[in-house]
Amino acid sequence: MSAPSVLIAGCGDVGSRLATQLLAQGWQVHGLRRSIERLPEGVLGVAGDLFAEQRPETWPSGPLDYLVYCAAATEHDEAGYRAAYVEGLRHVLSWLRQSGQRPRRLLFVSSSSVYVQQTGEWVDETSPTEAEGYSGRLMLEAEQVALDSGIPATRVRLTGIYGPGREWLLTQVRRGYRVAVEPPLYGNRIHADDAAGLLAFLLEADRDGKVLEDCYIGVDDAPAPLAEVVGWLREYLGVTEWAEDASVRRTGSKRCSNARARALGWAPRYPSFREGYAAILEGRC
């Protein structure tokens, strides 16, 4: 059997981690990004701009078995999100049609921002998506573009990604970050390696003939109140001082479930924030 091929459009942090995992499993991996010199060794670089209509000159000419759309907005406003997720995906789908390529499946990397539950409810793939902010609304619009593409599509709604280089919370805790304790503000997270691992798992599952659902939530096993996470990190880091600022109360509070992905056989390497942050702080990831 020939090596399966995949194009990762938007091959940044999570995309590069996915590429590395797939290369180790014998896949042929094409990675599209502006600066291909930053791609992992072994990835076939496609220098291109998702925001441009012109198909990249180095677009692969042969068949593509899979497409993973894993873009990130460079401008965090409504126009930036539309360009990155809606228009960018439309451009890639157009380039596939121009090249006569029809992948077996499209994985669209989405976000749990499509959910607006705020009172600690458990959320799964069947929960209402009533996004009010532009980020969630545009992500839902982009998801629909994927579903209407004519290619079997699966949306992967990732929760808060953390990992090396994504250490905002660690920085805040070191500064004495204060958060509201009551009512509990639940947060959801997934280590960057597990985000990539879930995508790799779904690709391998599809390749093995397993039936995929059209949506999965990417989250660890243990959504936790932010105050609990901050308390654990303070103790781990030995932080004893509090900032003078008043407690911070972020909007939104929900608990996302990974039961559907787990039922397919996936399990996170870092089941909770404890294992994930310990690995970061000890330099093991």
C-alpha positions in Angstrom: 0.0 0.0 0.0 1.4 3.4 -1.0 1.9 6.0 1.7 -1.2 8.1 2.3 -0.8 11.8 1.5 -2.1 14.8 3.3 -2.0 18.6 2.8 -2.0 20.6 6.0 -3.2 24.1 5.0 -2.0 26.5 7.7 0.9 24.4 8.9 1.8 26.4 12.0 2.2 25.2 15.6 -0.5 22.5 15.8 -0.1 21.7 12.0 3.6 21.2 12.4 3.1 18.9 15.4 0.6 17.0 13.3 3.0 16.8 10.4 5.7 15.4 12.7 3.4 12.7 14.0 2.2 11.7 10.6 5.7 11.5 9.1 6.7 9.1 11.9 3.7 6.9 10.8 4.9 6.9 7.2 2.7 9.5 5.7 3.6 11.9 2.8 2.9 15.3 4.2 2.6 18.6 2.3 2.6 21.7 4.5 1.2 25.1 3.3 2.4 28.3 4.9 4.0 31.5 3.9 7.5 30.7 5.4 8.2 27.1 4.5 11.7 27.2 6.0 10.0 26.8 9.4 8.4 23.5 8.5 9.6 20.3 10.2 12.2 18.3 8.3 10.5 15.9 5.9 7.5 18.0 5.1 7.0 18.9 1.5 6.7 22.7 1.6 4.0 24.6 -0.3 4.8 28.3 -0.1 1.4 30.0 -0.2 -0.9 32.6 1.2 -4.4 31.5 2.3 -5.6 35.0 2.0 -4.8 35.2 -1.8 -6.9 33.8 -4.6 -4.0 32.7 -6.7 -3.1 29.0 -6.3 0.5 28.6 -5.0 3.1 27.7 -7.7 4.3 24.8 -5.7 0.8 23.3 -5.1 1.2 19.5 -5.3 0.2 18.0 -8.7 -0.5 14.5 -7.6 -3.5 13.1 -5.8 -4.1 14.2 -2.2 -5.8 11.7 0.1 -6.6 14.1 2.9 -6.8 17.8 3.6 -6.4 19.3 7.1 -7.4 23.0 7.3 -5.6 24.3 10.3 -5.3 28.1 9.8 -4.9 30.8 12.4 -6.1 34.3 12.2 -3.3 36.9 12.0 -5.6 39.8 12.7 -8.0 39.2 15.7 -10.9 41.1 14.4 -14.0 40.2 12.3 -12.2 40.9 9.0 -9.2 38.8 10.1 -11.3 35.9 11.1 -13.3 35.9 7.9 -10.1 36.0 5.9 -8.5 33.2 7.8 -11.3 30.8 8.2 -14.0 31.4 5.6 -12.2 32.9 2.6 -9.0 30.9 3.2 -10.9 27.7 3.2 -12.8 28.7 0.0 -9.4 29.4 -1.6 -8.0 26.0 -0.8 -11.2 24.3 -2.0 -10.9 26.2 -5.2 -7.2 25.2 -5.6 -8.3 21.5 -5.2 -10.9 21.9 -7.9 -8.4 23.6 -10.3 -6.0 20.7 -9.7 -8.6 17.9 -10.2 -8.0 16.7 -6.6 -10.7 15.3 -4.4 -9.4 14.1 -0.9 -11.2 11.3 0.9 -11.8 13.6 3.8 -11.4 17.1 5.0 -10.6 17.9 8.6 -11.5 21.4 9.5 -10.0 22.7 12.7 -12.6 24.7 14.5 -13.1 26.1 18.0 -15.2 25.6 21.0 -16.0 29.3 20.7 -19.1 28.2 18.8 -20.6 27.4 22.2 -21.8 30.2 24.5 -23.0 28.2 27.5 -22.0 30.2 30.6 -23.1 28.4 33.8 -20.8 25.4 33.9 -23.0 23.2 31.7 -21.5 20.1 30.1 -21.2 20.6 26.4 -20.9 17.9 23.7 -21.1 17.9 19.9 -24.9 17.9 20.0 -25.1 21.0 22.2 -26.6 24.2 20.8 -24.2 26.5 19.0 -25.6 30.0 19.4 -22.4 32.0 19.1 -22.9 35.7 19.6 -19.4 37.1 19.1 -17.8 37.4 15.6 -15.2 34.6 16.3 -17.8 32.0 17.0 -20.2 33.2 14.3 -17.5 33.1 11.6 -16.2 29.7 12.8 -19.7 28.3 12.3 -19.9 29.9 8.8 -16.5 28.3 7.9 -17.7 25.0 9.3 -20.6 25.2 6.9 -18.3 25.9 4.0 -16.5 22.7 4.9 -19.7 20.7 5.2 -20.9 22.0 1.8 -17.6 21.4 0.0 -18.6 18.1 -1.6 -15.8 16.4 0.3 -16.7 14.3 3.4 -15.9 16.7 6.2 -15.3 16.5 9.9 -15.1 19.5 12.1 -12.7 19.3 15.1 -13.6 21.9 17.7 -10.5 22.5 19.8 -10.7 24.1 23.2 -8.0 26.3 24.8 -4.7 25.1 23.4 -1.6 25.4 25.6 1.9 24.2 25.3 5.5 25.4 24.8 5.2 29.0 23.4 1.6 29.2 24.6 2.3 30.2 28.2 0.1 33.2 28.8 -1.4 31.7 32.0 1.9 30.8 33.4 3.1 34.4 33.0 0.0 35.7 34.6 0.3 33.3 37.6 3.9 34.4 38.1 2.6 38.0 38.3 0.1 37.1 41.0 -3.0 36.7 38.7 -6.2 36.7 40.7 -9.4 35.0 39.5 -12.9 34.8 40.9 -13.5 31.7 43.0 -17.3 31.7 43.2 -19.2 31.0 41.1 -16.6 28.6 39.6 -15.4 29.7 36.2 -14.9 26.4 34.2 -12.3 26.4 31.5 -11.4 23.8 28.9 -8.0 23.0 27.5 -6.0 20.7 25.4 -2.2 20.4 25.1 -0.9 21.3 21.7 0.5 17.7 21.3 -2.9 16.2 22.1 -4.6 18.6 19.6 -2.3 17.3 16.9 -2.6 13.8 18.2 -6.4 13.9 17.9 -6.2 15.1 14.3 -3.6 12.3 13.5 -5.9 9.8 15.2 -8.9 10.8 13.1 -6.9 10.6 9.9 -5.7 7.1 10.8 -9.1 6.0 11.8 -10.6 7.2 8.5 -7.8 5.5 6.6 -8.6 2.2 8.5 -12.2 2.4 7.4 -13.7 3.5 10.7 -16.8 5.7 10.3 -16.2 9.2 11.5 -18.8 11.6 12.8 -19.0 15.1 11.3 -17.8 16.7 14.5 -15.5 16.1 17.5 -14.5 18.2 20.4 -10.8 18.3 21.2 -10.4 18.6 25.0 -8.7 16.8 27.8 -10.4 14.6 30.4 -10.8 17.2 33.1 -12.3 20.6 32.6 -11.6 22.6 35.8 -12.4 25.9 37.4 -9.8 28.5 36.6 -9.2 29.2 40.3 -8.2 25.5 40.7 -5.8 25.7 37.8 -4.2 28.9 39.1 -4.0 27.6 42.7 -2.2 24.4 41.5 0.2 26.5 39.3 0.9 28.9 42.2 1.9 26.0 44.4 4.0 24.3 41.7 5.8 27.5 40.9 6.2 28.6 44.5 4.3 31.9 44.0 3.2 33.4 47.3 2.3 37.0 46.4 -0.9 38.2 44.9 -1.3 41.1 42.5 -3.0 44.2 43.8 -5.6 44.2 41.1 -9.1 42.9 41.9 -10.1 39.4 40.9 -10.4 38.8 37.2 -13.7 37.4 36.0 -13.6 36.1 32.5 -16.8 35.6 30.5 -18.1 32.1 29.7 -18.1 28.9 31.7 -18.7 25.5 30.3 -17.4 22.0 30.5 -16.6 20.3 27.2 -16.8 16.5 26.9 -14.4 14.4 24.9 -16.6 11.3 25.2 -17.2 11.0 21.4 -13.5 11.0 20.6 -12.8 8.6 23.4 -15.5 6.3 22.2 -13.6 6.1 18.9 -10.5 5.0 20.8 -8.6 8.3 21.3 -7.1 9.2 24.6 -5.1 12.3 25.5 -1.5 12.0 26.5 -2.0 14.8 29.0 -5.4 14.0 30.7 -5.5 17.1 32.7 -3.8 20.5 33.2 -1.6 19.0 35.9 0.2 16.6 33.6 0.4 19.1 30.7 1.8 22.0 32.7 4.2 19.8 34.6 5.6 18.6 31.2 6.0 22.2 30.0 7.7 23.3 33.2 10.0 20.3 33.3 10.9 20.8 29.6 9.5 17.4 28.6 7.4 18.7 25.6 
